[in-house]
């Protein structure tokens, strides 16, 4: 049994160091952002450091700007690394794996010298054939250890012949690897279920499960929060920690994020925007996104949904899958927008308005009043475009329900009275328009639905909307009088 994994960490004595280590193969995904967020919150909760490290060994899949995109979107969320390739500490640098190859070679040689790893000369074709044979035989596919016991002379001969090789870890037999997961509790794996796995590929680049151990040790990582898909990687990593005589971090494997159909969130799922940059581009607020993502796997006390970073605690992390609820996200974002000043909300909405409409003839006050009208109901910045369309349309296109409603015989007189009231206005303000509505109520003897609905339909073309006096004021006296006939 692997005993060292049961060591307890005293957070009062040991400085917490956590890491987020993405590959620069794409932009910041919701799942990756959630991982970074929980590591960041844990570090800050315990006065520790949050490290950004880059796993860039998958050279063919790396994209230009991938690292910068990750850092930029983390910063937008308010997740600022204490250390990164751009903010290194000499004793832990470098922070990109491709710049750490010499470090990996040092420990690889140690494992080879101690007989804990060996060179494997099996070709991909041989490995594929053996895999297929095992599948057909109904056994769990595993490396057959053909090269495990080659003599030093045999190895030398194959190397002299220029035969490519990988390096595999010599997995111990009949050993239990166990640890106490911060989220899932006690977890154990049997070494006999794990074949001798590759730690260094034929091109000399280390595999993920090997490099991550060396990185975590040399950077003094104390705790690791990551997705549950990494749970099966843990025993492999624990093997390396033990063989090199190192203490493993304390692990916490977070629940899956699922869509509204309870299926694992996939990058191919087009029903949900997958990347943080997409929400930024739609006009979501970073603190709202931070709040929402923290709820993907964490349950605050009671019914609380809106909270500060300081209220986070790792003690209430859930084992159950977390559903990415789009409606909840818009609700959370709306709550944050409501708390923002009008000036901030106008700044949020302006780029979307300028892209969709010609604002050249509109005053700053008009734009402010327009956004103010929808301040409380706005769920995200881009939504303002569809909400205010009626103020940029000349023609009214009533739906059938509105047309049917306007057939009531009392309505023409109500509209006539209201038009006369507006015509007498010298100052076309919200307050004066509201007074005209009240005067119309008295003179036309119309009230409630039969007062407000006809006025709204006739002036705006819709049956339901924001404050009527505000809407009429925004439309302007000339357009409103024209529509009232």
N, C-alpha and C positions, 0 to 999 in steps of 0.2 A: 504493500500500500504506500502511496505517495504521501508521506506525513507532513512535509513542510507546508502543504497548502492549507493546513488548519491553523496556521499562525494568525493571531488576531492583530489587527493594526490599531494602534492607539492614536487617534486623530489629534490628540492634544500634544503628542510628542513628535509626531512625524508630519512634516509639511506635505500637504496634499498636492500632487501633481497629476493632472489628467491631460489627455490628448485627443484631438480630432485629426485623423490621418486619411484624407481623401486621396483618390487618384485624379490626376488632371485630365480625365477622359470625358469631361462634360461639365455642365453648369451645376450649381448647387441644387440638389434634389431635396424634396420635402423630407424624405427619410434621412438623408445626410444632415440636413439642417436640424432635425429633431435630435440626432445623435450629438451634434456639436452643442446644441442648446443644453441638454441634460448634463454633459460634462462640464460646461461652463458654469451652470447654476450650482453644481456640486462643489466645484472649486471655489466659487465666490462665497458659498454658504460656510465653507470651512477655512476661509482665508488662504486658499491655495492658488496655484498657477494653472492657467489653461494654455496648452501648447498646440500650435498648428504645425503639423508635420506632413510631408508630401510623399505618398507612395507612388512614385513615377516609374516603376520598373517595367510596366506594360507599355513599352516604347511605341508599338504600332498603334495603340489606341489613344495615346496622349494627343490632346488637341492644343493648338496654339492659343494662349490666353486662358487656359483652363485654371491655372493656379490663381491668376489675377481675378478671374471671375468668382472663384470660391471666396477669396478674401474680401472682395468688394461686397458680395451679397451677405456675408457674415457681418461685415461692418454695418451694412444697412439695417440688419436685425439688432444691432447693438452688441454683437458678440465680438469683442476685440481680443485677440490672442495676446497673452503676456510674452510669448516667444513665438517666432516664426522665421522663415527664411529671410524676411525683411526686418526682423527684430531679433537677431540671434543672441544667445549667450555662448561665449567661446567654449565653455566646458561641456556644452551639449551639442554644439554644431558639428557638421552641417545638418540641415533639416530636410533635405531632399535625398531620397534613398540612392539615386544614381550618383550622388556625391559621397556616398558612404561605402562604396564597394570594398575599399581597403579594410574597413572595419569588419565587414562580413567575412572577408577572406581569412583574416586573423583567427576568428573563432571557428571557421570551417576547418582550417588546418589543425586546430586543437582537437576537434572532434575526430578527424581522420587519424591523427597521431595516437589518440587514446582508444581507437577501435570502436568508437561510438557511431561512426558514419563510414560509408564505403562508396567506392566508385562503381557505377552501374553502366555497363556497355550495351545493354539491350537496346535494339533499334525500336523506333515507333511502330514499325510493322509487327515486330515480335510481340510487343506489348499489347497491340490491338488484337492480335490473334489469340493471345492468352486470355484477354478480357472476354472475347467472344466465346471461347471454349468454356470458361467458368460460368458465364451467363446461361449457356445451353445446358450445362450440368446442374443448374439450379443452385449454385453456391454464390455467396457474396463475392463480387470481384475484388481481388487483392493481388498485389505484386507477389509473384511466386518465389522471390528471393534467389533467383538463378545466379546472380552475381555476388551474393552475400558472403560466400566463403571462398572467393577466388584467392589464390596465393599471391604473395607479393610479386613473384616471378610472372604469373599470368597477367597481373595488372600492368606490370612494366612492359610486357610484350605487346599488349593491346594498345597502350599509350604510344609505344614506339611505332606501331603500325598506323597511328593517326586516327584510331577509332574514337569517335565522339563519346562522351560519357556525361551522365548526370551524377549527382551525389545524393545518396539516400541515407536517412537516419536508420540506425539499427534499433528497431523498436523492441523493448524488453518484452519477454513472454510472461504471461500470468500475473500481470500487475494491474492494480486498480488505481485509477486517477480520480480523485474526488476533491470537491471544493464547495464552499458555502457561497452561493450566488446571492448578491444583495437583493435581488428581486425574486428569484425562483427557489431560494432555499438550497437544500443539500442536493448536489448533482454528482453522479459518478459515471465513469466509463471504464471499460475493460480493454487493456492493451491488445488482447488477442483478436479484437474486432477491427484493429487498425493495422494495415500493412505497412511495410517499410516505405516511407513516403519520401518524395524528392525534396531536398532542402536547397539544392543549387541546380539550375537548369543547365543544359549543354552549352549555352552561350555564356555561362559564368555568372548569370544574374540570379540572386536568391529568390526563392518562392516567398509568397506572402507570409505563410505560417512560420517561416524561419526568420526572415528579416524583422518581422514585427516584434519578436522576442528580444532580439539584440537591441533594437531601437528602444523598446520599453525599458530594458535594463540600463542601458547607457544613458538614457535621459531621465532615469530615476522616476518613472511613472509608478504611482502608487495605486491608482484606481482606474478602471476602464468600464465605461458605459458604452454598450454597443447593441446592435440589433440581434434578435434571437437567432437569425440565420448564422451567426458566428458561434453559436453554442457548440456545434460539432467540431469547430476548429480548436476549442480550448484544450482538449487532452493532448493534441499534437504540440501545442505551444508549451504546455506544462512539462512535456517530456524534455524539451530543449532547456527550459529553465532548470530542471532538476539535474540534467547531465552537466550543465555548466556551473552548477552550484549556486544558482541565483534564486532569490525570492520572487515569486510571481506576484503581479498586482492583484488587488481584490476586484473581482468581476461582477458586473451587473448586466444581464442580458434583457433588453427591453422588448416589450411586446411588438408583434407585427402591427403595421398600419394597414387597415383594410378599407375598401370602398363601401359605398352604401349597400352593395349587394353582398357584403361580408366576404369579398374575395380579396386576396392580397393585392395591395396597391402596386400596380405594374406600370412601368414607363410607357407601355403600349396602351394603357387605359386612357382614352381620350375624353372620358366623361369628367375628369378632374385635371386641372392644371397641375403639372408635376414639379415645376421648378420655381424657386423663390423669386427669380427675376420676373416671372410672368405676373406674379401678384404685385410686385413693385410697379410694373408697367401698367397694371390695371388701376392703380391708385389706392391700393391697400396701405394701411399705416403699419410701419415696422413694429411698433410696440404692441399693436393688436395681433399681428402675425406671431410675435414672440409669445404672447399670452395664449393664443389658440394652440400653438404647437406644444406648449408645455402641458396642455390638457390631454395630449395624445399619449396617454400612458401614466398620467398622474392625477390623483383625485384629491383636491383640497378638502379641508374640513367642511362639513355641512353642505349647503347648496351654493356656496360661493363659486363664481365663474370668472370674475375679474379680480386679479391680484397683482401684487408687486413682486419683483424678483426676490426680495428679501423674505417673502413668505414661503418660498420653496423649501421642501424637505424631501430627502430621498426615501423617507420612511413610508410614504404612501404611493409608491410606484406599483402599478397594477400588472398582474400576470395575464389578464385577458386582452384579446386583440382590441386595438383602438380604431374606432371608425372615423374616417375623415368625412365629417359632416359639413357640407358646403353651406347649408343654412345656418349652422352654428357659427361658422366663420364670419359670414356676413353680419350676423347678429352681434358678435363680439366687435367687429370692426365698426359697426354703427354706434355701439356704445362709446368707443374711443373717439369717433368723429364728433359725437355730441359734446364731448368734454373739451374739444379743441376750440380755440377762439375763431371767430368768423374770419379774421385775417388769415389764419392758417388754412382754413377750409377753402377760402377763395384761392389761395396759392396752390392748393392741391388740385382744384378743379380747373383752373385757368388753362393749363396746357391742353386739356381735353376739349375745352370749349373753343379755344383758338384753332385747333385742328379741324373741328367739325363745322364751325360757323364763322361768318364774317362779323367780327366785333368792331370793325373800324368806326362805325357810327354810334357805338355804345359808349356811354360815359363810365368812369370808374364807379360812380355811385350806382348806376344801373346794374352793372355786373355784380357789385356787392349785394344789392337788393335781390338780384336773381338767385344767387347762391344762398343767401339768408333764408329765402322762401323754402328751400329744400334741405336746410342744414340738419334738421332733426331726423329726416327720413332717409338721408343719404347713407348707403351701405359701403360704397367705395367710389373713388374719384371719377372713374370713367362712366359710372352710372348717371352722372349729371347730364350727359349728352342726350340720353333718351328721355330723361325727366323733363327737360326744358324745350324739347322740340317744338312744342306748341307756340313758343314765343318767337320762333324763326320761320313760321309757316304763314303764308298769306291766305291760302284757301282753307276753309273748314270742310272737313269730310266726316259728317255725323254717321255713327253706326246706326243699325236698325232700331236698337232700343231707344236711342236718343231721339230719332225721328218720330218714333211712336209716342214718346212722352210729350213732344212739342206740339202734338195735335190737340191738346186740351184747349178748349175754347176760351179759357180765362187768360191764357198766356200772352196773346198779342197786346192786350191792354197793359199787362205788367211790364212788358218790354218797352212799350210806348212811354209809360210814365217814367221808367228808369232812364231812358234816353234823354228825356226832357230835363231830368234832374242833372245829368252829367253835362248837358250842353251849357248849363248855367254856371258851371264851375270855372273859376278863374285860375285856381291852382289845382292841378290834377294829382293830388296826393292820396296816399292810402287812407288817411284819416277822413279826408273830405269824401272819398268814394264810399267809405263805410257809412258816413252820414247820409249819403244819397240812397243807399240800400235801405236804411231805416225809414227815410222819408217815403220811399216807394212802398214799403210795407204798409204804411198808414194810408197813403192815397189810393193804392190799388187794392187794398184789403187782401193782400196775399201774405202768407206767412209760412214758416217752416220750409218743407220740401217744395211747395208750390211757389215759393219766393226765390230761394237760392238756386234750385236746380235749373229753372228756365234762364236765369241770368248767367249761370255758369256755362250752360250749353251754348247759348247765343253768343257769348263773348269768347269762350275758349275752345268750344267744340267738343268738350268732354263732360261726362256726368259727375265725375269725382276728381278732386285734385286738391292742391294746396289752398291756403287762405284766399278767398274770392277777391277781396279788396286788393290784396297784394298782387294777385294775378292780373287784375284789370289795370292796375297802375303800371305794371311792367309792360303790358301790351301797348299802352299809350292811348291818349284820347282820340286821335284821328282814326286809328284802326278799330277801336271799340265802337265808336259812333257809326262807322261804316258797317260793322257787322250787325248792329242793332237795327239797321235799315233806316 
